[in-house]
Amino acid sequence: MQNSRRLPPLQNDQRDPANSGNPGEPEVTETDRLLVDRLLEKLRSERQQRARKDRCLSMISHELRTPLASIQLSYDLLAQYSEQATEEERRRHLDNIRQQVATLNEIVSDVVDLSKSTPEELDFSPERRDLLTLCRDILESFELIHHRTHQFHFLSPQKEILAEFDQKLLRRALSNLVGNAVKYSPAGGDIRFGIQRVGQRARITIADQGIGIPADDTDYLFLAFHRGGNVGALPGSGLGLAIAKQAIDLHGGDIQVSSELNMGTTFQITLPLRLSAELLTGSRLLASPTSAKIEA
């Protein structure tokens, strides 16, 4: 058997200076820590994105199933019992199919709009118009339908507020907010729609006396498909507020909410009267001959 020879230990002055602090362990630099932190943050972000995507797909599937099931039921009843059914029953089922198809189209349209992220994709076409007239028209359209159950109040110290905005997108956004005010006030009450000019911005306030929003839901209110925990059986897809915020953001505006359970909810929107050059990039600003200039 061959004898092994043991080497003498290194003296202090012979040790590798790179390992002098913790022998056998590599030194972790600040750059390494920053790199690890970035990687961890990226992984967290990707997980959150996947979770949101999975949640959205699940909610889309859920929202589509309800009208599809209703259509299937009406079709089956018509196919099996059409001859025995009265004309009124047949008409009712056909009306239901038509209404559910309209609901499906609305959901698909909302999802498509939310998937768009640029002014070009959304066909952002601002014009110089009277914002006050648009707001009054929106409220009057709801008052025409819901005047028996709700009291509508339009408030403004001005008679005209000229601004640059896309009428189609902003009408839809504000209509969603007024529609929610009506929907989530099932017991009726006052719906207040106020607008005033504050410097170079317009301030819009939409308030109701409805069921309110739980505090735990306020941070997620503008996420697609999120609905308050207290909505119960009240209909809705959870897309209206997300679409409203998308349109308001596109105009360079801001939306805030304050609410108290069973006391009501107030949304406050601020919009610039003039759109910045960055917001107008890629859009078509159409000048109206009657409102070519917004007075300071």
N, C-alpha and C positions, 0 to 999 in steps of 0.2 A: 504494500500500500504506500502510495507516494505521500510524503510529508507535505502539508500545506504551510505556507509561510504567511504569518499575519503582518500586514503593513502597519507601521506606526501611525497613531492618530495625527491629524493635522494640527499644527499649532495655530494660535489665534491669528497670526499674521499670514498664514497660508490658506485660510478659508476663502471661499468664493464670496466676494462682497455682495453679489446679487442675492445671495441666500443668507446673508448675515443676520437679517431680522428674524425670519421664521424659517429655519432649515426645512427643506422639502416642500414648501408652499410658495407658489408664484406670487409676486407682489401685484395687487390690484390697484390700478391707477384711477385717477378721477375720470379720465377719458373712457376707461372700461366701464365705470359705473354709469356714465351718461349714455353710453351705447346700450347697456343692458336696460336702462330705464326707458329709452326710446323703443327698444324691441318689445318690452312689456306693455308699454302704452299702445303700440301698434296692434299687439295681440288682443288687448282689451277692446280697442276700437273695432277690430274685425269681428270679435265675438258679439259686440253690441249690434253691429250692422247685420250680422246673420240673424240675431235674435229678432231685430225689428223686421227684417225681411220675412222670416218665418211667421211672425205674428201678423203681418200685413196679409200674407198669402192665406193664412188661416181665417182672418176676418173677411177677406174677399170671398172665400169659399162659403163662409157662413151666411154672408149677406146675399149671395146669389142663390143659395139653396131655398130660402123662404119664398121668393116669388116663383121660382121654378116649381116648387112643390104645389103652390096654389094653382099655377097654370095646368100642371099635370092632373090635379084633382078635377078642375072644371072640364078639362078635355075628356077624362074618363067618364064623368057623369053625362056629358053630352053624347059621347059615343055609345054608351050603354042604355041610357034612358031618354034619349032625345024624343022618341015617338010618344012616350008617356008624359013627358014634361009639358007644362003649359008654355005659352009664348013668353010670358013674363019670366019664368024660370030660365028659359033658354037665353033670353036677352041678358039676364043678370049674370049668367056664366060667361057669356061673350064679353060683356063689359069688364068682368073681372080679368079675363085673359088680356084684354086691351090695356087695362090699368097696370097689370103686373109686367107686361112687356115694356111699358113706359118707365116703370121703376127700374127694370133691368138696364134699359138704355141710359137712364140717369146715373146709375151706379158705375157702369162702364165708362161713361163720359167723365165722371168725377175722377175715377182712377187714372184715366188717360191724362187728364189735365194735371193731376198731381205728379205724374211721371215726367212732366215737362219742366225744364229748369232754366230756359233762356227766354228772353223776350221774343226772339224769332219763333221759337217753338209754340209760344202762347199767342202769337200774332198780336203782339202788344202794339196798339195803334192809338196813342194818345192824341186828343184834340183839345183846343181851348173851348171850354163850355162853362155854363153856369152850373156849378156843383149843387147849389141850393135847390134848383129845379129838379135835378135828378133825385135828390133825397126826398123831396116832397112827393114826387111821383111814386117812389117806392112805397112810402108809407100809405099813400092813398090807395094803392092797389091792394094792400093787406086790409085796410079799413073796409073796402068794398065787400070783402068776403067775410071778415070776422067782426063786423060792427055790432053784432048781437051779443057777443060774448066778451069783447074787450073794448076799452076806451083808448082811442089813439090821440096823441097830442104832438103837434109839430111846433117846435120852438126855435126862433132865430131872431136876433136883433137886426140882421141885415135883410135886404130884399134881393140881393144878388151877390154871389161869390164866384168870381171867374177863376178857373183853375185849369191846369193841364192834366187830363186823365183819360184813360181808356174807358169809355162808357160801358161797354159790354162786361169787362172784367170787374169794374167797380160796382156796377149794378148787381152782379151776381154775388159779390162779397157782402155788400150791405143787405141784400135780400136774405142771404143766409142768416145774418145776425138778427134781422127783424123776425124772420121765420122761426128762429130758435126762441126768441122772446115770447112769441105767441104759443108755440108748442109746449114750452116748459112753464107756461102759466095756465095749466088746465082749468083752474078755478076762475079764470078771467082776470080782470084788474086793468090797471093803466099800463100802456106802452108809450114811453116818451122817447121822441126822436128829436134831438137838438143839434143844431149846427151853428157855428159862429166863426168869424175870422179872427185869428189871433196873430198879429204881425204878418209874416209871410207864410203862415200855415192856416189850414182849416181844422177845426176841432169838432168832431162828430161824437155825440153821446147817444147810446141806445140803452134804455133801462126798462126793466120789467119788475113785476111783483110776484114772480114765480117761485119755484121750488129751490132755487139757488144752486150753488155748486159746492160740494164738499171740499174742505181745505186740502185734503190729500190729492185731489184731482187737478188742482190749479196748475201745477208744474207740467202736466202732461196734456193740458187742455187742447193745444193746437197740433197734437200729433194725430196723424191719420188713424181712424177707426177707434180712437179713444173716446169713451163716453163716461159721464159721471156715474158714480156708484149708486146714485139715488134716482136714476131715470126710470127704473122699473120697466113697465111694459110700454112706455111711450116710444113711438117708432123713431127710427133714425139710424144712419150708418156710421156716424162719427167722422164724416168727411167734410161737413159744412164749414166748421171752424178752420180746418186745415186749408181749405180752398180760400176762405176769406183772408187768412194770414198771408197766403202765397200772393194774392192780388195786392194786398196792402204793402207787403215788402217790395213788390215789383215797382210800386209807385214811390218808393223811398219813404214810406210812412211807418207808423208804429201803432200797435194795438195793445191795450192794457185792459185787465178785467178786475173788478172787485165784486164780491158776492157774500151773501149771508144766507145760510140755510133757512128756507121757508119765508124769506123776506124779499128775495129778488136778486137780480144780477145787473150790473152795469158794465157795458163795454165802452171804452173811450178810444177813439181813433184819431190820430193826427196825420194830416197829409200836407205835403208842400204844395203851394199854389203854382210854383214853377218847378219843373223837373230838371234835375241836374244833367249836364252833358253826358255823364257816364250812363245814366238811366236811359237817355235817348239814343244811345249807340245801338244801331240795328233796328230802331223803331222808326215809324213814320209819323212825325208830328205834323198834323194838318192844321193850318191856321184858318180860323173862322173869320170872315170879313167883318163880322159884327163884334168880335172880341179879340182883335189882333194884339191888344196890349193889356196886360194886367197892371192896373195902377198900384203904385206903392202905397 
